[in-house]
Amino acid sequence: MKTKSKEKKAIVILDFGSQYTHLIKAQLYSLSINSVIEAADCTVSLFQRLHSNIGVAGIILSGGPQSIYTSKIKFDRRWLQQGIPILGICFGHQLLAHLFGGVVQRGQAEYGREFITIKSTSKLLKGLPKRLTVWMSHRDTVTKLPRNFVSRATSSYGGNTIIEQPNLKFYGLQFHPEVSHTQGGLKILSNFVTNICLMPRFRKWTPQAFIAEAASIYRDKVWRGKVLCAVSGGVDSMTLLALLRKTLSKPQLLAVYIDSGLMPVATKAEVRAFCHQYDITLLVHDASNIFFRRLKGITDPSLKCKVIGKIFIEEFEKIATQRKIHFLAQGTIWSDVVESGITKFSSQIKPHHNVAGLPSKLHVMLIEPLREVFKDQVRIVAKKLKLPNPIVNKKVFPGPGFAIRVEGEVTRKKVTLVRQTTEIIESIIFESKIARHIWMAFAILINVPSLGVKGDGRIENKHAMVVRIVESKNSMTANFSRRALPYLEAISDRIIKETPIGRVVYDITNKPPATIEWQ
């Protein structure tokens, strides 16, 4: 694949379905490096037809949920014959070894933080210490190297954690350098794209450029039309609303807050105050009876999200029809899209209500300016738009609300209990000195009976409450908070005293292997 001087160079990311694929692109973007994501079965000839103006400087093979022995993805081996550097990550690492005659076997599963030791250095590992903390997520491992490949590092379980073929400039990493938990991960990616692929850098992403581009695109797209903006009270939808208000005139924009009965009590007042401050017309629509009626008897978590998403869209479409509005804007961000299994080979982690819950045919045109950005980028945009600090720094809350924090059937009584308990957790954690480190802090009601004693009498508790406090940067990976440990006793005491709950436990699982939410 020859590169013409007039072509723009880029790194091609072949996506095998990893939930982290777009983190690779985001990290390259932070390095001012152009990249293009294509499905893993994209052939060399198809890529050339789709991107005739792009010269490929390097290839990254992403991770994925499958095994090389069960995967049905057809990979074009011509990618290996282009004389271009290749970096395989996790599944891509195993595939690279397999294609060149190495042995990949089911071995010791490694999920989350692991330690690796670098045995010998190379261009890829320049500037890194000999011992690194990395982020793993795999079961298969490379047990025998292909011919002419060398092993550069091993993990605490052994194995060939970093491999390379120096002459071909092919590299494999069993871990994920793109996630923030990997020490030196960005340095590894930088070494690959700049020192090995010799990629030129472009001007860095800025919130100013994003705002200007989004304003231009949607001003032209909407023109004189009207937009119904779905508002949930979170930083995503508030940023979207402010962005659209900056772009459109007041008569063109209607903010709609649908009261599902599943949100925090304060949310409705916060939305009212925000819309008043920014001179935005707001409609508050109470549909709580509809939500609880339609959720009755439903216990499957995925179905809950889909039902909630369907009700939201039905109510939005109803309002849009009544008011003759043809555009619906919602604050979908990329983590919502990725975890809903939207990319070709990705598995569905959880069906986000505003992605997987949408019907195949909408009666309105969907507008999602934030669809390809992450939460931390949204906050940067919000700050640039001069949104109030409580909005910019607002903690994450799921769109389906407390429904996904109730195991089994959702009732008003259960939602009230989870809401009350979450308020206790938040009041302690978010008013403490560790607040700025915490991504989310909440409660999950589970159907686990246990014995207890209150007032010197035996009681049988029907439910236990799980406390979940995590630290993260973009929700794609997360750690349970160790900083929160000194506060757990106070949290438990208040929950036991102020609610009917008699058993409180703390979730100490990272993401992966778990998700942040339970459902």
N, C-alpha and C positions, 0 to 999 in steps of 0.2 A: 504494500500500500504506500505509494509514493506521495509525498507532500509537496504540492506546488507552492511557490512563494506567496501567491495571492490568497491561499487558503488560511483560514483561522485554525490554529492548533487547539486541540482539546484532548482531555483524558476521557476515554470511553469506559463507562461503568456498566458491565453486563450483570443484570439483576436476576439472581436465582431465587428471589423471594424473601430475602432477609428483611426483618423489620427495621434494620439499621442502614439499609441501602442509601436512603436519602440523608442520613447523617454523614455518609462518605462525601456526598455532594456538598453538604453544608460545610464540612471541614475544609474541603478544597476551595470552596467559595471564600472562607475566612483567610485562606492563603493567597487569594486573588488568582485562582487557577480556574480556567474554563473546563467544564466537564459536561458530558451528555450521558443520560441514562437510557439504556435500551434493554428490552427483555433478553434473557440469557440465550434464547434460541434465534436471536437476530443474526443473520449470516453476514459475511463480509460484503457480499454483493448487494444485499438489501440495505446495509448501512450506507454504502457508497451512493445508492440511489436516493436514500432519504436525506443524506447530508453531503451533497456533492461539494459544498464549500468548506468542509471541515477536514483538516488533516489530523490523523490520529497520532499522538505522540506517545501514548501509553494506554494500557488496558488494565482495569481492575475487575477481577471476578469476585462478586459479592458472596456473602454467606447465604444460607438458605435452610429451610426446615427439613429438607429431605436427606436421604443417604445416597451416595453415588451408586449404590447397587440397586436401589429401588426407584431412583429418579427417572422420569420419562422425558425429561427435557433434552432436546436434541441440540447439542453444542457443535457449532461449526469449527472443526479442527483447523480450518484455514486461518483462524485468528492466531494460531501458534506459529504460522509460517510467514508472518508479515515483517519479521525483523524488528519488532517493537517490544519494549519492556512490558512484562506482565507481572502484576501483583495479585496473588490469590489470597482471599481472606476466609478463614473458617472452611465452609464448604468449597469455596474456590481454591483454597490451599490443598484440600484433599483431592479435588478433581485434577488439579495440575499434577500432583504426584501420581495419581492413578493413570492419567493419559500417557505418562512417560514410563510406565512399567513399575511404579512403586506399589507397595501393598498398604491398603487402608482396611482396618479392622475395627469392629466394635470393641471399645476399650473402656477405660475408666472415665465416667462422665465427669465433666468439669463445668460447673455453672457458677458464674459470679467471679469474685476476685480470686486470682491465683498468682503465685510467684514463679517467675522464670529466671533462668541463669543463662547469660550469653557466654558461649564457649569461645567464640572467635568473632571478630568484627568484620564489617564490610561497608560498602557505600550506603547501603540501606540503614545500617545501624550506627552510622557515624554520630558521635556526640552523645551516645547513650551510656548510662552506667551499666555495670555487668549484671546487676540484679534489678529486676523490674516487677512492679505490680501490674498485672494485666487483667482484662475482662474476657472470660471464657464463656462459651455457650455451645457445647458439643458433646456428642457421645462417641462418634467415630474418631479414629486417630491414625496418623501415618506411622506404621510400624516398621516399614522397610523403605529406604530411599530409592528413588529411581537412579539409574546409572548417570554418573557425572554430576549428580546433585550433592551438595554438602549440607550438613546440619549445623546451624549456628547457635541454637539454643534448645534447652529442655525445660520442662516444667517440673514441679515437685513430684509429679507422677511419672516422670520420664517422658519418653516420646520425642518426636522431632517437631518442636514448637515453631521454629523458624528454619526454613530450608531455602536454598537458592541454587540456581545453575548460573554461575558467573558469566560464562561465555555467551549464553543466550539472554542474559539479564532477566531471568524468570525467578520470582520470589514467592514464597508461601508463608503465611502467618496463621497459626492455629487460633489465635485470639483476635479480638476486634480493636484495631487501633483507632477507629473512628469514634468510639465512645469516650466520654470524658473521664471514666474511671481508669482507663489504661494510661499508666505513667509513660510519658514520652510518645504517646500514640500520634499526636499531631507532628512531632519531629520525624517519626518514621514516614508518615505520608509526605511530609515536606521533602525529606531525602529522596523519596521515590520520584516525585513529580519534578523536582527542580534539579537534583544532582544526577539522576539516572535518565529521566525522560527529557530533561532540558527544556521544560515547559516555560514559556514567558509568562509573566504575571500581568494581570489587568488591574484596572482601578478597583479598589475595594468597595464592597457593598456598603451603602449608607442609607439611613432612614430617609434622608432628604430625597435621594434618587428614587427610592421605592414609592414614597408618597407622591412625587411628581409623576412617575410613570403610571401608577394606579389611577391618579386623578385624570390623566390624559385618556387612558383606556376607557374608563367608565363614563367620562363626560361624553365621549363619542358614542359609546355603546347605548347609553340611556337617552342622550340628546334631550328632548323635551318631555320624555316619559316620566312616570312616577315609580318610586321604589318603596316597597314594604321591607323594612329592615327588622329581622327577628332579633329581639334583645333578650338576653338571659340574665344580664347583670354582671357577667364575668368580663375580664380584661379583653378577651377576644372580640366579643360582640360590641362592647363599648368603644373599642378602638376602631372597629369597622364603622360604627355609627358616626363617630367623629370624622373619620376619613371621608365618608359619603357626604356629611354636612359641609365639609370643606369644598367638596366637588359640586354639589347640587344646591339648588335654591330651596328655601324652606317649603314651598308648596309641593316640591317634587318628592319630598321624603316623609314617610310615616314610620315611626318606630312603634313596634307592637310587642308588648310584653304579655305573654299568655301565662296566666296564673294556673299552674298545674296542681297546686297544693302539695308539691313535692320539693319545694325550694326553701331555703332559709327564710325566716320571718322578715328579716331586714331588707331582703333583696328588692321587694317592690318599692319601698320608700327610696332606696338608693337609685333605682332607675328613674323614678319621678324627679328627684333632685338633679340628676345628671342631665336629663332632657330639658329641664327648666333652665339650667345654667347655659346650655348650648343652643337654646332657642330652637328646639326640635319638637315637632308635634308628636305626642305620645298617646297611644291607645292601650289601656289595660283591659285585657279580656279574661274574665274568670271562666275557666273551663275545668275546674277541679272535679266537679261531679262526674264529668265525662271520663276523666282519667281514672278515677277510682272505680267507676262502674266497669270500664273496659279491662282494667287490670285484675278484676275479681276472678279468683280461681287459677290465675297464671303463676306458675312457680319457676318455669324455665327462665334463667337470666337473659339469654339471647332473645327470647320471645318478648320479654318485658321491654327491652330496648326498641325492638321493632314496633311493638304496639305503641309505645310512647312516641316514637318518631312519626308513625302514621297519623296519630291524633294531632300532633303539632302541625304537620303539613296540611292536614284536612282543615284545621282551623285557620291557618294562614291563607290557604287558597280560598276559603269561604269569605274571609275579610277582603282579600284582593279582588275577588269577583264583585262583591258588594260595592267596592270603592273604585272599580275599574282600573286596577293597578296590574301591570303586566310583568313587573320584575320583583323577585324575592331575593334579598341579600341575607346571608348568614355567615357567622364567624368561624367557619370550618378552617382548621389549621392542619399542617401536614401529618402530625402524629395521629390525628383522627382518621385520616385517609389510610395511612399505612397499617394501623392496627385493625382496620375494617377489612383487610385483605383485598384492597382494590387493585394493587399491582398484579401483573399477570400470574406470577408464580408464588405469591405470598400466601401464607395461611392466615385465616381470620383469627386474630388474638381476641378481639371483642367487637361486637357490632355497634359502633357509635351511632346514636340515634339520628344524627344529622347527616350520616353517610349511608350506612347499611339500612337505616330505617326509611329511606326515601323510596317512593314508588318508582317503577320503571318509567312511567310517563307523568310528567308534571304539566299543570295547566298554567304555570308561570315560568318565566325565564330565570334561571338561577344565576346569582352573582356571588362569587366567593373570592374576593381580592386577597385574602390571607391564606388561601388553600396551600400554597407552596412554601410557607414560612413556619418556623418553629416558635414555641412560646417565648423564648428569650428574645427573639427578634421582634415579636409583637410588642413586648414591653418597651423595647428601644423605640419603636415607632410611636407608641403611646406617649412616651416621654417627650419625643420630638413634637408631637401634636399638643404638648402642654396639658395633658390630662392630669387631673388631681393625683397626688401621690397614692391615696388609698385605692384608686383604680389601677394605676401603673403597677403597684405592688400587691394587688389583690391575689389571695391564694386561690389555687385551682379548685373548681367545683364541677362535678360532672353534669352535663346537660340533662340527663334523665333524672337528676336529683336524687333524693333519698331512696327512691325505688330500688336502685341497684345496691343499696346498703342494707337491704332487708332480705334475709334468706326466706324463701318461700313466698306465699301470697302477700301482696302489699295491701295494707289496710291503713286507715287514718290513724288508728291507735298506735300501730307499729311505727309509722312515719313520725308521729309526735314524739315517741320514745327515743328514736334515733336522733331526731333533731335536737331534743333536749340534752341528750348525752354529748352530742357533737359540740353544742354550745359550751358545755362544761370543759371539754378538752381544749377548745379554741381559746376560751377565756384564760386558761392557765398557760398554755404554750405560746400564744401570740401576744401575750402581755409580759412574757419573760425575756431574758437577755439572749435566748437562743432563737428568737422569732425569725430573724433574717436568714437563718440557715435552713428553715423548715419549708418544704415544698407543699406538703399537705398534712393535716392532722384531723382525724375524724373517727367515727365509730361505725361498727358493723354489727347488726343484730343477727345472731345465729340461733338456730333451733337446737340448742344443746342443754338438756335438763341437768340440774345438779342440786345437791342438798345444801341447805344453809341454815343459819340460826339468826333470827332477829327477835329482839325483845325476849330472850331466853327461851324462845320457842322454835321448834323445827319447822322449816319451810321448804317447799319443793319449788325450785326455780325452773320455769319453763324455758327461759332463754339465758344465754350468756352474751356479754357485750365484748367485742374485740376492739382494742384501741390500736389504730394504725397511724404511725407518725413516720414520714419519710423525708429524705433529702434528695434533691434532684436538680438538674439544670434545664431539662427540656422534656421530661416525662418519658423519654425513650428508655432510659435506665434510671434506677433509683436504689437507694440504700435505706434500710430501716434506720431511724435516728438513734444513735448511741447518746447523743447530747440530751435526749429527752428522758433518759433513765432516771435521773434524780427527781423528776417531776411526776413519775408514774404513781407513786403512793398517794400524793395529793389528788390526782385525777381519780384513782380508784375510790378513795374515801368519799369524795363528793358524789360520785355516781351511785355508790351504795346508799348514802344518806338521802339523796335527793330524788332517786328514781326507784322503781320496783325491782331493778336488776340486782341480783345477788352474787354474780360471778363476773369478774373482769379479767381479761387476759391481754397480753401485748404481742403483737405480730412482729416477729424478728426475721421475716423473709425479705430478701432483696428482689429486685426486678432486673434481669431474669434470675431465677426461673419463674417467680410469681409475677402477676401484674400488680399495679398499685392498688386499684380497686379489686375487690374479691370477685365481682360478677362482671 
